[in-house]
């Protein structure tokens, strides 16, 4: 039986589990202070988490400024990847945005992360630019964009 995935808004008490995932998933993880800032910087920042059996297995962090949304970080624990958690986080993300129209969504992704690039393309993101030496090890980031005509109205 497929596990039930629950998406909800982050709580401060989720930080340790988010930090654990961050360390396991990314070669250059964000610091605990940086993650705490993202969780508490309201109303600009938003974070949703994915849970299976009350355990956080993924999260999505974004900023919303006027008609621009920037996905800062999305991660799914390595043991839960390719099981629909990331897809559900992306699909649910629009419900957490206030009702506005239209908007542009931006994100950066490591140019070598082909799985993530394919994932974002499935959601309608297109490559629009490249940031040279964006990552600490010197790797480039692809800047991707999606134009969203209507959001905050998606039904579960």
mmCIF file of the C-alpha atoms, coordinates in Angstrom:
data_MODEL
# 
_entry.id   MODEL 
# 
loop_
_atom_site.group_PDB 
_atom_site.id 
_atom_site.type_symbol 
_atom_site.label_atom_id 
_atom_site.label_alt_id 
_atom_site.label_comp_id 
_atom_site.label_asym_id 
_atom_site.label_entity_id 
_atom_site.label_seq_id 
_atom_site.pdbx_PDB_ins_code 
_atom_site.Cartn_x 
_atom_site.Cartn_y 
_atom_site.Cartn_z 
_atom_site.occupancy 
_atom_site.B_iso_or_equiv 
_atom_site.pdbx_formal_charge 
_atom_site.auth_seq_id 
_atom_site.auth_comp_id 
_atom_site.auth_asym_id 
_atom_site.auth_atom_id 
_atom_site.pdbx_PDB_model_num 
ATOM 1   C CA . UNK A 1 1   ? 0.000  0.000  0.000   1.00 0.00 ? 1   UNK A CA 1 
ATOM 2   C CA . UNK A 1 2   ? 1.266  3.456  -0.936  1.00 0.00 ? 2   UNK A CA 1 
ATOM 3   C CA . UNK A 1 3   ? 1.965  5.631  2.144   1.00 0.00 ? 3   UNK A CA 1 
ATOM 4   C CA . UNK A 1 4   ? -0.277 8.649  2.722   1.00 0.00 ? 4   UNK A CA 1 
ATOM 5   C CA . UNK A 1 5   ? 1.604  11.927 2.226   1.00 0.00 ? 5   UNK A CA 1 
ATOM 6   C CA . UNK A 1 6   ? 0.349  14.935 4.180   1.00 0.00 ? 6   UNK A CA 1 
ATOM 7   C CA . UNK A 1 7   ? 1.346  18.492 3.217   1.00 0.00 ? 7   UNK A CA 1 
ATOM 8   C CA . UNK A 1 8   ? 1.155  21.272 5.795   1.00 0.00 ? 8   UNK A CA 1 
ATOM 9   C CA . UNK A 1 9   ? 2.670  24.617 6.706   1.00 0.00 ? 9   UNK A CA 1 
ATOM 10  C CA . UNK A 1 10  ? 5.962  24.391 8.573   1.00 0.00 ? 10  UNK A CA 1 
ATOM 11  C CA . UNK A 1 11  ? 6.245  24.756 12.358  1.00 0.00 ? 11  UNK A CA 1 
ATOM 12  C CA . UNK A 1 12  ? 9.320  25.967 14.241  1.00 0.00 ? 12  UNK A CA 1 
ATOM 13  C CA . UNK A 1 13  ? 9.580  22.531 15.846  1.00 0.00 ? 13  UNK A CA 1 
ATOM 14  C CA . UNK A 1 14  ? 10.127 21.021 12.361  1.00 0.00 ? 14  UNK A CA 1 
ATOM 15  C CA . UNK A 1 15  ? 13.567 22.623 12.056  1.00 0.00 ? 15  UNK A CA 1 
ATOM 16  C CA . UNK A 1 16  ? 15.632 19.644 13.336  1.00 0.00 ? 16  UNK A CA 1 
ATOM 17  C CA . UNK A 1 17  ? 14.027 17.244 10.834  1.00 0.00 ? 17  UNK A CA 1 
ATOM 18  C CA . UNK A 1 18  ? 14.432 19.767 8.006   1.00 0.00 ? 18  UNK A CA 1 
ATOM 19  C CA . UNK A 1 19  ? 18.073 20.272 8.944   1.00 0.00 ? 19  UNK A CA 1 
ATOM 20  C CA . UNK A 1 20  ? 18.655 16.490 8.888   1.00 0.00 ? 20  UNK A CA 1 
ATOM 21  C CA . UNK A 1 21  ? 17.208 16.232 5.376   1.00 0.00 ? 21  UNK A CA 1 
ATOM 22  C CA . UNK A 1 22  ? 19.176 19.286 4.230   1.00 0.00 ? 22  UNK A CA 1 
ATOM 23  C CA . UNK A 1 23  ? 22.429 17.677 5.378   1.00 0.00 ? 23  UNK A CA 1 
ATOM 24  C CA . UNK A 1 24  ? 21.652 14.337 3.722   1.00 0.00 ? 24  UNK A CA 1 
ATOM 25  C CA . UNK A 1 25  ? 20.459 15.726 0.397   1.00 0.00 ? 25  UNK A CA 1 
ATOM 26  C CA . UNK A 1 26  ? 22.729 18.667 -0.444  1.00 0.00 ? 26  UNK A CA 1 
ATOM 27  C CA . UNK A 1 27  ? 26.521 18.695 -0.805  1.00 0.00 ? 27  UNK A CA 1 
ATOM 28  C CA . UNK A 1 28  ? 26.542 22.269 0.573   1.00 0.00 ? 28  UNK A CA 1 
ATOM 29  C CA . UNK A 1 29  ? 23.598 22.397 3.000   1.00 0.00 ? 29  UNK A CA 1 
ATOM 30  C CA . UNK A 1 30  ? 22.148 25.598 4.324   1.00 0.00 ? 30  UNK A CA 1 
ATOM 31  C CA . UNK A 1 31  ? 22.972 26.445 7.915   1.00 0.00 ? 31  UNK A CA 1 
ATOM 32  C CA . UNK A 1 32  ? 20.479 26.027 10.706  1.00 0.00 ? 32  UNK A CA 1 
ATOM 33  C CA . UNK A 1 33  ? 20.351 29.831 11.061  1.00 0.00 ? 33  UNK A CA 1 
ATOM 34  C CA . UNK A 1 34  ? 19.561 30.229 7.360   1.00 0.00 ? 34  UNK A CA 1 
ATOM 35  C CA . UNK A 1 35  ? 16.779 27.628 7.529   1.00 0.00 ? 35  UNK A CA 1 
ATOM 36  C CA . UNK A 1 36  ? 15.363 29.265 10.676  1.00 0.00 ? 36  UNK A CA 1 
ATOM 37  C CA . UNK A 1 37  ? 15.302 32.612 8.902   1.00 0.00 ? 37  UNK A CA 1 
ATOM 38  C CA . UNK A 1 38  ? 13.360 31.067 6.002   1.00 0.00 ? 38  UNK A CA 1 
ATOM 39  C CA . UNK A 1 39  ? 10.849 29.495 8.378   1.00 0.00 ? 39  UNK A CA 1 
ATOM 40  C CA . UNK A 1 40  ? 10.247 32.659 10.416  1.00 0.00 ? 40  UNK A CA 1 
ATOM 41  C CA . UNK A 1 41  ? 10.558 35.454 7.830   1.00 0.00 ? 41  UNK A CA 1 
ATOM 42  C CA . UNK A 1 42  ? 6.830  36.052 7.371   1.00 0.00 ? 42  UNK A CA 1 
ATOM 43  C CA . UNK A 1 43  ? 5.070  37.211 5.256   1.00 0.00 ? 43  UNK A CA 1 
ATOM 44  C CA . UNK A 1 44  ? 7.762  37.129 2.552   1.00 0.00 ? 44  UNK A CA 1 
ATOM 45  C CA . UNK A 1 45  ? 8.820  33.508 3.116   1.00 0.00 ? 45  UNK A CA 1 
ATOM 46  C CA . UNK A 1 46  ? 6.723  30.395 3.043   1.00 0.00 ? 46  UNK A CA 1 
ATOM 47  C CA . UNK A 1 47  ? 7.584  26.801 3.801   1.00 0.00 ? 47  UNK A CA 1 
ATOM 48  C CA . UNK A 1 48  ? 5.534  23.668 3.395   1.00 0.00 ? 48  UNK A CA 1 
ATOM 49  C CA . UNK A 1 49  ? 6.518  20.222 4.590   1.00 0.00 ? 49  UNK A CA 1 
ATOM 50  C CA . UNK A 1 50  ? 5.590  16.733 3.455   1.00 0.00 ? 50  UNK A CA 1 
ATOM 51  C CA . UNK A 1 51  ? 4.987  14.095 6.123   1.00 0.00 ? 51  UNK A CA 1 
ATOM 52  C CA . UNK A 1 52  ? 4.612  10.336 6.054   1.00 0.00 ? 52  UNK A CA 1 
ATOM 53  C CA . UNK A 1 53  ? 3.549  8.788  9.367   1.00 0.00 ? 53  UNK A CA 1 
ATOM 54  C CA . UNK A 1 54  ? 4.214  12.122 11.129  1.00 0.00 ? 54  UNK A CA 1 
ATOM 55  C CA . UNK A 1 55  ? 7.816  12.190 9.899   1.00 0.00 ? 55  UNK A CA 1 
ATOM 56  C CA . UNK A 1 56  ? 8.978  15.053 7.679   1.00 0.00 ? 56  UNK A CA 1 
ATOM 57  C CA . UNK A 1 57  ? 10.228 13.581 4.419   1.00 0.00 ? 57  UNK A CA 1 
ATOM 58  C CA . UNK A 1 58  ? 10.454 16.751 2.317   1.00 0.00 ? 58  UNK A CA 1 
ATOM 59  C CA . UNK A 1 59  ? 9.986  20.507 2.238   1.00 0.00 ? 59  UNK A CA 1 
ATOM 60  C CA . UNK A 1 60  ? 9.620  23.434 -0.131  1.00 0.00 ? 60  UNK A CA 1 
ATOM 61  C CA . UNK A 1 61  ? 10.704 26.992 0.759   1.00 0.00 ? 61  UNK A CA 1 
ATOM 62  C CA . UNK A 1 62  ? 9.748  30.040 -1.258  1.00 0.00 ? 62  UNK A CA 1 
ATOM 63  C CA . UNK A 1 63  ? 9.633  33.837 -1.214  1.00 0.00 ? 63  UNK A CA 1 
ATOM 64  C CA . UNK A 1 64  ? 6.698  35.843 -2.487  1.00 0.00 ? 64  UNK A CA 1 
ATOM 65  C CA . UNK A 1 65  ? 7.275  39.503 -3.339  1.00 0.00 ? 65  UNK A CA 1 
ATOM 66  C CA . UNK A 1 66  ? 4.462  41.162 -5.286  1.00 0.00 ? 66  UNK A CA 1 
ATOM 67  C CA . UNK A 1 67  ? 4.046  39.125 -8.466  1.00 0.00 ? 67  UNK A CA 1 
ATOM 68  C CA . UNK A 1 68  ? 7.327  37.215 -8.212  1.00 0.00 ? 68  UNK A CA 1 
ATOM 69  C CA . UNK A 1 69  ? 7.717  33.890 -6.456  1.00 0.00 ? 69  UNK A CA 1 
ATOM 70  C CA . UNK A 1 70  ? 11.150 32.381 -5.941  1.00 0.00 ? 70  UNK A CA 1 
ATOM 71  C CA . UNK A 1 71  ? 11.486 28.742 -4.942  1.00 0.00 ? 71  UNK A CA 1 
ATOM 72  C CA . UNK A 1 72  ? 14.546 28.850 -2.709  1.00 0.00 ? 72  UNK A CA 1 
ATOM 73  C CA . UNK A 1 73  ? 14.804 25.245 -1.701  1.00 0.00 ? 73  UNK A CA 1 
ATOM 74  C CA . UNK A 1 74  ? 13.001 21.986 -2.315  1.00 0.00 ? 74  UNK A CA 1 
ATOM 75  C CA . UNK A 1 75  ? 14.259 18.732 -0.890  1.00 0.00 ? 75  UNK A CA 1 
ATOM 76  C CA . UNK A 1 76  ? 13.014 15.204 -0.419  1.00 0.00 ? 76  UNK A CA 1 
ATOM 77  C CA . UNK A 1 77  ? 14.852 12.823 1.882   1.00 0.00 ? 77  UNK A CA 1 
ATOM 78  C CA . UNK A 1 78  ? 16.987 10.457 -0.157  1.00 0.00 ? 78  UNK A CA 1 
ATOM 79  C CA . UNK A 1 79  ? 15.061 7.397  1.059   1.00 0.00 ? 79  UNK A CA 1 
ATOM 80  C CA . UNK A 1 80  ? 11.761 8.926  -0.166  1.00 0.00 ? 80  UNK A CA 1 
ATOM 81  C CA . UNK A 1 81  ? 12.825 10.275 -3.557  1.00 0.00 ? 81  UNK A CA 1 
ATOM 82  C CA . UNK A 1 82  ? 10.982 9.166  -6.705  1.00 0.00 ? 82  UNK A CA 1 
ATOM 83  C CA . UNK A 1 83  ? 7.919  8.205  -4.683  1.00 0.00 ? 83  UNK A CA 1 
ATOM 84  C CA . UNK A 1 84  ? 5.742  11.231 -5.465  1.00 0.00 ? 84  UNK A CA 1 
ATOM 85  C CA . UNK A 1 85  ? 6.724  13.424 -2.499  1.00 0.00 ? 85  UNK A CA 1 
ATOM 86  C CA . UNK A 1 86  ? 8.362  16.145 -4.612  1.00 0.00 ? 86  UNK A CA 1 
ATOM 87  C CA . UNK A 1 87  ? 5.484  16.114 -7.087  1.00 0.00 ? 87  UNK A CA 1 
ATOM 88  C CA . UNK A 1 88  ? 2.954  16.542 -4.279  1.00 0.00 ? 88  UNK A CA 1 
ATOM 89  C CA . UNK A 1 89  ? 5.005  19.362 -2.716  1.00 0.00 ? 89  UNK A CA 1 
ATOM 90  C CA . UNK A 1 90  ? 5.043  21.208 -6.048  1.00 0.00 ? 90  UNK A CA 1 
ATOM 91  C CA . UNK A 1 91  ? 1.351  20.628 -6.728  1.00 0.00 ? 91  UNK A CA 1 
ATOM 92  C CA . UNK A 1 92  ? 0.376  21.711 -3.205  1.00 0.00 ? 92  UNK A CA 1 
ATOM 93  C CA . UNK A 1 93  ? 2.664  24.745 -3.189  1.00 0.00 ? 93  UNK A CA 1 
ATOM 94  C CA . UNK A 1 94  ? 0.209  26.821 -5.265  1.00 0.00 ? 94  UNK A CA 1 
ATOM 95  C CA . UNK A 1 95  ? -2.510 26.494 -2.608  1.00 0.00 ? 95  UNK A CA 1 
ATOM 96  C CA . UNK A 1 96  ? -0.286 28.255 -0.082  1.00 0.00 ? 96  UNK A CA 1 
ATOM 97  C CA . UNK A 1 97  ? 0.104  31.330 -2.254  1.00 0.00 ? 97  UNK A CA 1 
ATOM 98  C CA . UNK A 1 98  ? -2.335 34.200 -1.763  1.00 0.00 ? 98  UNK A CA 1 
ATOM 99  C CA . UNK A 1 99  ? -4.787 34.749 -4.573  1.00 0.00 ? 99  UNK A CA 1 
ATOM 100 C CA . UNK A 1 100 ? -3.148 36.857 -7.261  1.00 0.00 ? 100 UNK A CA 1 
ATOM 101 C CA . UNK A 1 101 ? -2.715 36.764 -10.985 1.00 0.00 ? 101 UNK A CA 1 
ATOM 102 C CA . UNK A 1 102 ? -0.520 36.456 -12.971 1.00 0.00 ? 102 UNK A CA 1 
ATOM 103 C CA . UNK A 1 103 ? 2.925  35.798 -11.517 1.00 0.00 ? 103 UNK A CA 1 
ATOM 104 C CA . UNK A 1 104 ? 6.350  34.484 -12.414 1.00 0.00 ? 104 UNK A CA 1 
ATOM 105 C CA . UNK A 1 105 ? 8.031  31.685 -10.492 1.00 0.00 ? 105 UNK A CA 1 
ATOM 106 C CA . UNK A 1 106 ? 11.824 31.430 -10.548 1.00 0.00 ? 106 UNK A CA 1 
ATOM 107 C CA . UNK A 1 107 ? 14.341 28.927 -9.213  1.00 0.00 ? 107 UNK A CA 1 
ATOM 108 C CA . UNK A 1 108 ? 17.975 27.952 -9.606  1.00 0.00 ? 108 UNK A CA 1 
ATOM 109 C CA . UNK A 1 109 ? 19.146 24.389 -10.118 1.00 0.00 ? 109 UNK A CA 1 
ATOM 110 C CA . UNK A 1 110 ? 22.610 22.889 -10.425 1.00 0.00 ? 110 UNK A CA 1 
ATOM 111 C CA . UNK A 1 111 ? 23.322 22.407 -14.118 1.00 0.00 ? 111 UNK A CA 1 
ATOM 112 C CA . UNK A 1 112 ? 24.581 18.872 -13.388 1.00 0.00 ? 112 UNK A CA 1 
ATOM 113 C CA . UNK A 1 113 ? 21.387 17.795 -11.602 1.00 0.00 ? 113 UNK A CA 1 
ATOM 114 C CA . UNK A 1 114 ? 19.585 16.332 -14.602 1.00 0.00 ? 114 UNK A CA 1 
ATOM 115 C CA . UNK A 1 115 ? 16.916 14.607 -12.480 1.00 0.00 ? 115 UNK A CA 1 
ATOM 116 C CA . UNK A 1 116 ? 15.904 17.934 -10.909 1.00 0.00 ? 116 UNK A CA 1 
ATOM 117 C CA . UNK A 1 117 ? 15.965 19.718 -14.267 1.00 0.00 ? 117 UNK A CA 1 
ATOM 118 C CA . UNK A 1 118 ? 13.634 17.078 -15.763 1.00 0.00 ? 118 UNK A CA 1 
ATOM 119 C CA . UNK A 1 119 ? 11.406 17.371 -12.687 1.00 0.00 ? 119 UNK A CA 1 
ATOM 120 C CA . UNK A 1 120 ? 11.081 21.145 -13.062 1.00 0.00 ? 120 UNK A CA 1 
ATOM 121 C CA . UNK A 1 121 ? 10.457 20.884 -16.798 1.00 0.00 ? 121 UNK A CA 1 
ATOM 122 C CA . UNK A 1 122 ? 7.531  18.535 -16.068 1.00 0.00 ? 122 UNK A CA 1 
ATOM 123 C CA . UNK A 1 123 ? 6.029  21.425 -14.100 1.00 0.00 ? 123 UNK A CA 1 
ATOM 124 C CA . UNK A 1 124 ? 6.430  23.851 -16.997 1.00 0.00 ? 124 UNK A CA 1 
ATOM 125 C CA . UNK A 1 125 ? 9.668  25.562 -15.982 1.00 0.00 ? 125 UNK A CA 1 
ATOM 126 C CA . UNK A 1 126 ? 11.972 26.707 -18.763 1.00 0.00 ? 126 UNK A CA 1 
ATOM 127 C CA . UNK A 1 127 ? 15.649 27.606 -18.637 1.00 0.00 ? 127 UNK A CA 1 
ATOM 128 C CA . UNK A 1 128 ? 16.109 31.361 -19.080 1.00 0.00 ? 128 UNK A CA 1 
ATOM 129 C CA . UNK A 1 129 ? 19.637 32.060 -17.854 1.00 0.00 ? 129 UNK A CA 1 
ATOM 130 C CA . UNK A 1 130 ? 22.767 30.661 -16.227 1.00 0.00 ? 130 UNK A CA 1 
ATOM 131 C CA . UNK A 1 131 ? 24.558 31.890 -13.111 1.00 0.00 ? 131 UNK A CA 1 
ATOM 132 C CA . UNK A 1 132 ? 28.274 31.175 -13.384 1.00 0.00 ? 132 UNK A CA 1 
ATOM 133 C CA . UNK A 1 133 ? 30.021 29.794 -10.294 1.00 0.00 ? 133 UNK A CA 1 
ATOM 134 C CA . UNK A 1 134 ? 26.787 29.971 -8.303  1.00 0.00 ? 134 UNK A CA 1 
ATOM 135 C CA . UNK A 1 135 ? 27.539 27.052 -6.000  1.00 0.00 ? 135 UNK A CA 1 
ATOM 136 C CA . UNK A 1 136 ? 30.364 26.896 -3.405  1.00 0.00 ? 136 UNK A CA 1 
ATOM 137 C CA . UNK A 1 137 ? 32.291 24.308 -5.427  1.00 0.00 ? 137 UNK A CA 1 
ATOM 138 C CA . UNK A 1 138 ? 32.116 26.597 -8.467  1.00 0.00 ? 138 UNK A CA 1 
ATOM 139 C CA . UNK A 1 139 ? 29.289 24.919 -10.363 1.00 0.00 ? 139 UNK A CA 1 
ATOM 140 C CA . UNK A 1 140 ? 26.870 26.866 -12.524 1.00 0.00 ? 140 UNK A CA 1 
ATOM 141 C CA . UNK A 1 141 ? 23.166 27.180 -11.807 1.00 0.00 ? 141 UNK A CA 1 
ATOM 142 C CA . UNK A 1 142 ? 20.457 27.213 -14.408 1.00 0.00 ? 142 UNK A CA 1 
ATOM 143 C CA . UNK A 1 143 ? 17.822 29.861 -13.794 1.00 0.00 ? 143 UNK A CA 1 
ATOM 144 C CA . UNK A 1 144 ? 14.385 28.492 -14.597 1.00 0.00 ? 144 UNK A CA 1 
ATOM 145 C CA . UNK A 1 145 ? 11.074 30.315 -14.880 1.00 0.00 ? 145 UNK A CA 1 
ATOM 146 C CA . UNK A 1 146 ? 7.412  29.461 -15.047 1.00 0.00 ? 146 UNK A CA 1 
ATOM 147 C CA . UNK A 1 147 ? 4.672  31.978 -15.778 1.00 0.00 ? 147 UNK A CA 1 
ATOM 148 C CA . UNK A 1 148 ? 1.582  31.201 -13.739 1.00 0.00 ? 148 UNK A CA 1 
ATOM 149 C CA . UNK A 1 149 ? -1.601 32.859 -14.916 1.00 0.00 ? 149 UNK A CA 1 
ATOM 150 C CA . UNK A 1 150 ? -3.635 32.129 -11.812 1.00 0.00 ? 150 UNK A CA 1 
ATOM 151 C CA . UNK A 1 151 ? -2.711 30.789 -8.418  1.00 0.00 ? 151 UNK A CA 1 
ATOM 152 C CA . UNK A 1 152 ? -3.979 30.487 -4.896  1.00 0.00 ? 152 UNK A CA 1 
ATOM 153 C CA . UNK A 1 153 ? -7.131 28.962 -6.349  1.00 0.00 ? 153 UNK A CA 1 
ATOM 154 C CA . UNK A 1 154 ? -6.014 25.372 -6.939  1.00 0.00 ? 154 UNK A CA 1 
ATOM 155 C CA . UNK A 1 155 ? -8.252 22.840 -5.243  1.00 0.00 ? 155 UNK A CA 1 
ATOM 156 C CA . UNK A 1 156 ? -6.893 19.740 -3.493  1.00 0.00 ? 156 UNK A CA 1 
# 
